[in-house]
Amino acid sequence: MKKKILFQDTSFRDGFQSIFGARALTPDFIPAVEAAVHAGIEHFEAGGGARFQSLFLYCGESAFDMMDAFREATGPDARLQTLARGINVVALEQQPKDMIDLHAKMFKKHGMTRIRNFDALNDVRNLIYSGQCIVDAGLEHEVVVTMMELPRGCEGAHDPEFYIKTLREILDAGVPYSSVCFKDASGTSNPRKVYETFKQARQLLGNDVELRMHTHDTCGTGVSQYIAAIEGGADGICVGRAPLSGGTAQPDLFAMWHALKGTDYTLDIDIDKIMEANQVAKECFKDYFFPPEALAIDSEVIFSPMPGGALTANTMMMRDTNTFHLYPQVIKEMAECVARGGYGTSVTPVSQFYFQQAFANATQGPWKKITDGYGNMVLGYFGKTPVAPDPEIVKIASEQLGKPVFSGDPLEILEPGIPKAKKILEENNLPVTDENIFIVGALATKGGNKGLDFLKGDRPVNVRKVSAEKPAAKAVAPAAKPAASSTGNYTVVVNGAAYSVQVQEGTGAATSVAPAAAPAAASAPVAAAPVSGTEVVSPLPGNVLNILVNVGDDVTENQQVAIIEAMKMENPIVSPATGKILSIEVSKGNTVDSGTVIMVIG
């Protein structure tokens, strides 16, 4: 009798995050969910992680409405699972106890069944309270140990002994759970290490605990990792389905079914029905832009463990800010950020800390600017890192951020969030509902409140789709035969900017991406005379998140006058001199390059 391996279909959460940067519209994919249910799939990843904030920030939708629609599409019996990040839950920043509790209650209310809950530092303290809230809300709690491969030359964590030690700490702390998962967001863990980890975990847990693994196919080892986990004792895995599988997403369901042939294990699926469901999904996403890097295998990620879900989200943002050409350099810098940062697992939010610091190192010089997330991590404000960070980096972070090293429990220094959220809603004459409280509390940052913007009607949609254009006429000799692999020309519009994309027909692979030529103007406008004064310039590429002053305002030297956002990182822009604001050269939402003039002071 073969063992039936359980599987979760991650196409509609991690697939979206890994391929589209989490930007997918609910009406577009609900038919694909319905088709999957018809094909017999019973367990779906249905939200959480970046699929919470991305709906408000990029899709013009409420994540709660999306979850309601997902539950309606699957019916009452499907297991719907979401992803939470310990004390960050699904928020942009760490959340206090009252917001962590509200998170669990809201996800239960909106149809979810189970929450997979991890901490990127494997600091068990960050899982105790959040896990208890999940169980108290009536949800299943899948507790997680996070995995990755370390950069070359690094040691001291992220081996089987470290993972089993973390699991023992979870058990000793009495964290309530219904299942255990080992999560490799970068897909970099060596398969032999995976096998040894699962073998020891099964011995520790006994045979009755549901044991699962989650990985990505980013560097091409996802299927072999799953085989190793299954042979070591795993009961279940996460898989995607075409066109939302492989590459930066999860290994494909059919690939895993095929790999298990001739073994003692099987996936209980109806091949023909799932083929039909896959065709529905392909039709749903035929107009979406599939970034080439999301579809490819990148073996160099082994040395700089970039998660599949973060990789595409970051390259999407780099396209937004015209910095995509820096991606190879940033990935190279990332290895050093991991090596010197204490070996936190490269999964949200720590993966973003690594990427932000690598981006800053690439654009502003190595360690010239310590980003808030990375700096607070090495100083201990997110918990204890697996090993001690590099003392030199800790010293630089402490000096730049003006904060001492912290060794306490991060949850105990966070002020209650619900009263503050209620006050914001009342001041803006918005309904004080639990949903709105969570939206405002979870999407607040130092530079503004994106949840409040959403509730006030600022709902920008930045979902990349392609609009087919007829290829330009080509001079072809009469006897010429069309090439077997032809290309089509498309225009992708992003934030009003047009890009020419050449796509290989039949594969969907983009072979080139370049800015589209601007249409010829009837006559060039007369340029305004430049304002003379001291220029305030952006030190890095990004988007204008906020302008804090108006023309005519008096400002002092070092006063914050604007905020530039890059890679979810808010960078305050300060006045280089005392004076009066003579002109403001950009608007909120504009994309700027390094050296772009933001305003002029006289």
Disulfide bonds with the S-S distance in Angstrom:
none
